[in-house]
Amino acid sequence: MRLLALMLLLVSSLSFAQTPKQEGSQQVAANPKVEHLQQLNNEISSLQKEQEGAVKDGSSAADVIGLQILNKNDERRDILASLISEKDSDKKQLLKEVNHQVVVINQFSTFLDEKLKRDQEKLDDAKDADKLIALKKLAETRQYSTLILNEEWQNYQWLEKLDKPAPKAVKELTSKVEHRLEFISASLNFDSQALDLASKQLKSATESEKSALQMSQILAQRQVDNDTENLKQLIEIADKVGIDTAKYKKQLFEQTGNVTDDLLNSKVIWSIASGWTTDLKDWLFDNLPQMLFKVFVFVLIIFAFKTLKNIVRKMVKRAVSAKNLKMSMLMQEFFISMSGKAVFAIGILIALSQVGLNLAPILTGFGVAGIIVGFALQDTLSNFAAGMMLLIYRPFDVGDLVEAGGITGKVSHMSLVNTTIKTFSNEMLMIPNSKIWGDIIKNVTHEKVRRVDMVFGIGYGDDIEKTERVLNEIVSEHPAVLRSPEPTIKLHTLNSSSVDFIVRPWVKTDDYWDVYWDITREVKMRFDQENISIPFPQQDVHLHMVEKALEAKDA
């Protein structure tokens, strides 16, 4: 706000009230816009005097008055724009108003250029604690400076409409905008590199260094954000003055990643499509006698490569299915599919080249379409990337019993986009690979040998040694229990209602559930035969009776 007050005081000698009030008053009296314009001139002149007195007195009201002046001047410019667009307006009076705006805006611009230098010096010299404030002031000054550039361009457009063009001033403004664009572009590159460096240093920094590096990272991020916003505004002005902004728009896209109309222009897409259609028509007209022969060659090449594709798929399938390679089913299917598609794609390109089509526009179109499809199918690409990770790390394969993506079942089919799991209830579920890779993956059947973990409780009054003997007999007599590694049978926990034994035999993965169910059933039957109790949770409740209370009640 203080900046607004100082800016307006610099041009206080150029009072808006200096615009002639009497000259041509009879001609414009009938136009309410001109009357409103004159009224605004008088109000602005009066406000400038109030502001000047407030600044001398050191009053904070100067900031409020400065904002009022700018608002009224914006209103004044809106009226000027409306009057200039009218054919019957007094061009002589409007020209004076516009020339006055040129002087005022140029004065603002000069002041802001000086202010930018001072703010940059203050930022460079500021301590870490004050840098955020200094950076904010510099960003505000740049924002005002860019706004003034737009106002300058509008002034010269008005002069041109009033048949008083200023080509020299427009050329100077264009040069100024170009210089500002180059400066902001270089500043954005520098600040982006500084942000990347600060981020990298912060990852490997010690606790004592993190505080200073975090401040550097915040400052760099603020500078990048300010430069990006300023560059965006300058590009809009540069487009108006006719400056080629292609490289700056590219830089802005690389920095923000936002797809704008400049990158996806419907006219550009239509032009490419029209070019393809025109080329096709010209080719058909000029090569009609040879067209049938080339079509025959095209079909022949496609047929040949389709046959070759099947042969290559069989060869690759035989190669990747070799036992010594130990490839997962997903990797095998990937190589088989990609080999066939690659051969067929080469065949299509060769066939198209034989019929005389230029492959450059086609490949260019694929590139543009690839960008569009890439942004439209971000989730699919995420699934594809997750599928590639599953392909590389191979956490499971087709036929494995897994718990992935919150689903438990047997892997029925795998692709680079999704995985099909068949649940125990015979349901087929297709899970996106990104859901699987982003969650915990539990492969139950990955190892050939598994340990069966079971817990059996007995009562506190039962014989512990007898129980251990019975459990050892049950485990050792089961034919599917492995002798190595040895099973573990130990008294594990003294619970509130039971004495718990852990029983952990080792079995082949395929025998896991059979052993689990068989041993559980046998333990129940043998415990009943050996009079070993299997307790259940219980709680004793004690009631205490007060004799005196009972006697009083009986009396």
URQUI-V316189 format. One record per residue. N is the residue number from 1. OMEGA is omega in whole degrees, -180 to 180 (none if undefined). Layout:
n: [N N]
omega: [OMEGA OMEGA]
This chain:
n: [1 2 3 4 5 6 7 8 9 10 11 12 13 14 15 16 17 18 19 20 21 22 23 24 25 26 27 28 29 30 31 32 33 34 35 36 37 38 39 40 41 42 43 44 45 46 47 48 49 50 51 52 53 54 55 56 57 58 59 60 61 62 63 64 65 66 67 68 69 70 71 72 73 74 75 76 77 78 79 80 81 82 83 84 85 86 87 88 89 90 91 92 93 94 95 96 97 98 99 100 101 102 103 104 105 106 107 108 109 110 111 112 113 114 115 116 117 118 119 120 121 122 123 124 125 126 127 128 129 130 131 132 133 134 135 136 137 138 139 140 141 142 143 144 145 146 147 148 149 150 151 152 153 154 155 156 157 158 159 160 161 162 163 164 165 166 167 168 169 170 171 172 173 174 175 176 177 178 179 180 181 182 183 184 185 186 187 188 189 190 191 192 193 194 195 196 197 198 199 200 201 202 203 204 205 206 207 208 209 210 211 212 213 214 215 216 217 218 219 220 221 222 223 224 225 226 227 228 229 230 231 232 233 234 235 236 237 238 239 240 241 242 243 244 245 246 247 248 249 250 251 252 253 254 255 256 257 258 259 260 261 262 263 264 265 266 267 268 269 270 271 272 273 274 275 276 277 278 279 280 281 282 283 284 285 286 287 288 289 290 291 292 293 294 295 296 297 298 299 300 301 302 303 304 305 306 307 308 309 310 311 312 313 314 315 316 317 318 319 320 321 322 323 324 325 326 327 328 329 330 331 332 333 334 335 336 337 338 339 340 341 342 343 344 345 346 347 348 349 350 351 352 353 354 355 356 357 358 359 360 361 362 363 364 365 366 367 368 369 370 371 372 373 374 375 376 377 378 379 380 381 382 383 384 385 386 387 388 389 390 391 392 393 394 395 396 397 398 399 400 401 402 403 404 405 406 407 408 409 410 411 412 413 414 415 416 417 418 419 420 421 422 423 424 425 426 427 428 429 430 431 432 433 434 435 436 437 438 439 440 441 442 443 444 445 446 447 448 449 450 451 452 453 454 455 456 457 458 459 460 461 462 463 464 465 466 467 468 469 470 471 472 473 474 475 476 477 478 479 480 481 482 483 484 485 486 487 488 489 490 491 492 493 494 495 496 497 498 499 500 501 502 503 504 505 506 507 508 509 510 511 512 513 514 515 516 517 518 519 520 521 522 523 524 525 526 527 528 529 530 531 532 533 534 535 536 537 538 539 540 541 542 543 544 545 546 547 548 549 550 551 552 553 554 555]
omega: [178 178 180 -179 -179 179 -177 179 179 -179 -179 178 179 -174 177 -180 179 178 -175 -179 -172 -173 179 -176 -179 -178 -173 -175 -177 -178 -177 180 179 178 178 179 179 178 178 177 -179 -179 180 179 180 179 179 179 178 -178 180 178 180 180 179 -180 -179 -177 177 179 -180 180 180 179 179 178 178 180 -180 179 180 177 175 177 179 -180 177 179 178 180 180 -180 -179 180 179 -175 -174 -180 179 -175 -179 180 179 180 178 179 -178 178 177 177 178 -180 -178 -177 178 178 176 -177 179 179 -178 176 177 -179 178 180 -179 180 178 178 178 178 -180 -177 -175 174 -176 -177 -176 -174 180 178 179 179 178 179 178 180 178 179 178 179 177 -179 177 177 180 177 178 177 177 -179 179 178 -178 175 177 179 179 178 179 177 176 -177 179 -175 -179 179 178 179 178 178 179 179 180 179 178 179 -180 178 180 -179 -179 178 178 179 179 177 -179 -178 177 177 178 178 178 180 180 179 180 180 -178 -179 -177 -176 174 -178 -179 -179 -173 -177 -180 -179 177 176 178 180 179 179 -180 180 178 180 178 179 179 179 -180 180 180 179 179 179 180 178 178 179 -179 177 179 -177 174 179 177 -175 -175 -177 179 176 176 179 180 178 179 -178 -175 -177 -179 177 -178 178 180 -179 -180 -179 -178 179 179 179 179 178 178 179 179 178 177 -179 180 179 -180 179 179 -180 179 -178 -177 -173 -178 -180 -177 -173 -178 179 -179 176 177 178 180 -179 -180 -180 179 180 -179 -179 175 175 179 179 179 179 -179 179 179 180 -180 179 179 -178 -176 180 180 -176 -177 178 179 179 175 179 179 180 178 180 179 -179 180 -179 -177 179 179 -179 180 179 -178 178 176 178 179 -180 179 180 179 179 -179 179 173 180 177 -176 -177 178 -179 179 176 178 176 179 178 180 178 178 -179 -179 180 178 -178 -175 -179 -180 179 178 176 177 179 179 177 177 177 178 176 179 -176 -173 174 178 177 -179 178 -179 180 173 -171 168 -173 180 -180 -178 177 179 -178 -179 -178 -178 179 172 -179 -179 -178 178 -180 -179 176 -176 180 178 175 175 178 -178 176 -176 176 -177 179 177 -178 -176 -180 -178 179 179 179 178 -175 -173 -178 -180 -178 -177 178 177 178 -178 180 178 179 -179 175 -180 180 -179 -178 -178 -177 -178 177 179 179 -180 -180 -180 178 179 -179 -177 -176 -178 -179 -175 -176 -180 -179 177 177 1 -179 178 179 176 -175 169 -167 -171 171 -177 -178 -176 -175 172 -170 173 171 178 -173 175 177 -177 171 -175 -179 -177 -171 -173 178 179 -179 -177 -178 -179 179 180 -177 178 180 -177 -179 177 178 180 -177 -180 174 -175 173 -172 174 -177 180 -176 178 179 -178 179 -179 -178 178 -173 -178 179 180 179 179 -179 -180 180 none]
